[in-house]
Amino acid sequence: MQANATSDLKTGAGIGELWAGVLVGPTAMLLQLEINYAFVLWSCKTRQLWPLHLVSVVALLATLVAGFLSYRLWTRLAKVHEDSGGPFARSRFMAAVGVLISLMMCGVIVAQWLPVFIYDPCER
């Protein structure tokens, strides 16, 4: 199992998963906020809310996928037994942080999505 984890971290596939878990959630949350701000006036004019919902769904799905990738790597690295703080310990910690950040960003994305259900886009 250590050989698989080693090759994943050396080839870049594992490193990409680590960084995706840490960066995709906050990026998706910020993009959701900015894009929904841009769509509010259009939604008010046309009385269509589907773009606001679509942006939120895409942001939530992207964050969930990034969290799943981090979780999958975290469980793979848990099977590697290393006593000292080497690259596996650091990678496992980063994967755990990716899972936690993704879960937190899912909550923020849902919290930013709730006003779309509650308020009219023409309210100022």
C-alpha positions as CSV (number, residue, x, y, z in Angstrom):
1,M,0.0,0.0,0.0
2,Q,2.9,2.3,0.7
3,A,4.1,1.9,-2.9
4,N,0.7,3.1,-4.3
5,A,0.7,6.1,-2.0
6,T,4.3,6.9,-2.8
7,S,3.7,6.8,-6.5
8,D,0.5,9.0,-6.2
9,L,2.4,11.6,-4.3
10,K,5.4,11.5,-6.6
11,T,3.5,11.6,-9.9
12,G,1.4,14.6,-8.9
13,A,-2.0,12.9,-8.8
14,G,-2.0,12.9,-5.0
15,I,-0.6,16.4,-4.8
16,G,-3.4,17.7,-7.1
17,E,-6.0,16.0,-4.9
18,L,-4.4,17.6,-1.8
19,W,-4.5,21.1,-3.2
20,A,-7.9,20.6,-4.7
21,G,-9.3,19.8,-1.3
22,V,-7.8,22.9,0.2
23,L,-8.5,25.4,-2.6
24,V,-11.6,24.4,-4.5
25,G,-14.1,25.0,-1.6
26,P,-13.1,28.6,-0.8
27,T,-12.7,29.4,-4.5
28,A,-16.2,27.9,-5.3
29,M,-17.7,29.9,-2.4
30,L,-16.2,33.2,-3.6
31,L,-17.2,32.5,-7.2
32,Q,-20.7,31.7,-6.1
33,L,-20.9,35.0,-4.2
34,E,-19.6,37.1,-7.0
35,I,-21.5,35.4,-9.8
36,N,-24.8,35.6,-7.9
37,Y,-24.2,39.3,-7.3
38,A,-23.8,39.7,-11.0
39,F,-27.0,37.8,-11.8
40,V,-29.3,39.6,-9.3
41,L,-30.1,42.5,-11.6
42,W,-30.8,40.2,-14.5
43,S,-32.9,37.9,-12.3
44,C,-34.9,40.9,-11.1
45,K,-35.5,42.1,-14.7
46,T,-36.4,38.7,-16.1
47,R,-38.0,37.3,-12.9
48,Q,-36.0,34.0,-13.4
49,L,-34.2,32.6,-10.4
50,W,-32.7,29.5,-12.1
51,P,-29.2,31.0,-12.7
52,L,-28.8,31.8,-9.0
53,H,-29.8,28.3,-8.1
54,L,-27.5,26.8,-10.8
55,V,-24.5,28.7,-9.6
56,S,-25.1,27.5,-6.1
57,V,-25.6,23.9,-7.1
58,V,-22.4,23.9,-9.2
59,A,-20.4,25.5,-6.3
60,L,-21.8,23.0,-3.8
61,L,-21.0,20.0,-6.1
62,A,-17.5,21.2,-6.8
63,T,-16.8,21.6,-3.1
64,L,-18.3,18.1,-2.3
65,V,-16.1,16.5,-5.0
66,A,-13.0,18.2,-3.7
67,G,-13.9,17.1,-0.2
68,F,-14.5,13.5,-1.4
69,L,-11.1,13.5,-3.1
70,S,-9.4,14.7,0.1
71,Y,-11.2,12.1,2.1
72,R,-10.3,9.3,-0.3
73,L,-6.6,10.3,-0.1
74,W,-6.8,10.7,3.7
75,T,-8.1,7.1,4.0
76,R,-5.4,5.8,1.6
77,L,-2.7,7.5,3.5
78,A,-4.1,6.2,6.8
79,K,-3.0,2.7,5.8
80,V,0.6,3.8,5.4
81,H,2.5,3.3,8.7
82,E,5.1,5.9,9.3
83,D,6.4,6.8,12.7
84,S,8.1,10.1,12.0
85,G,6.7,13.2,10.4
86,G,7.6,12.6,6.8
87,P,5.8,13.3,3.6
88,F,3.0,10.9,4.4
89,A,2.2,12.5,7.7
90,R,2.2,16.0,6.1
91,S,0.0,14.7,3.2
92,R,-2.4,13.0,5.6
93,F,-2.7,16.2,7.6
94,M,-3.3,18.3,4.4
95,A,-5.9,15.8,3.3
96,A,-7.7,16.1,6.6
97,V,-7.6,19.9,6.4
98,G,-9.0,19.6,2.9
99,V,-11.9,17.6,4.2
100,L,-12.6,20.0,7.0
101,I,-12.3,23.1,4.7
102,S,-14.6,21.5,2.2
103,L,-17.3,20.7,4.8
104,M,-17.1,24.2,6.2
105,M,-17.3,25.8,2.7
106,C,-20.4,23.6,2.0
107,G,-22.0,25.2,5.0
108,V,-21.1,28.7,3.8
109,I,-22.4,27.9,0.2
110,V,-25.7,26.7,1.6
111,A,-25.9,29.8,3.9
112,Q,-25.3,32.0,0.8
113,W,-27.9,30.1,-1.1
114,L,-30.7,30.4,1.5
115,P,-31.5,34.1,0.6
116,V,-32.3,33.1,-2.9
117,F,-35.2,31.1,-1.5
118,I,-36.3,33.7,1.0
119,Y,-35.9,37.1,-0.7
120,D,-37.1,38.5,-4.0
121,P,-34.1,39.5,-6.2
122,C,-35.7,43.0,-6.7
123,E,-35.6,43.8,-3.0
124,R,-32.9,46.4,-2.2
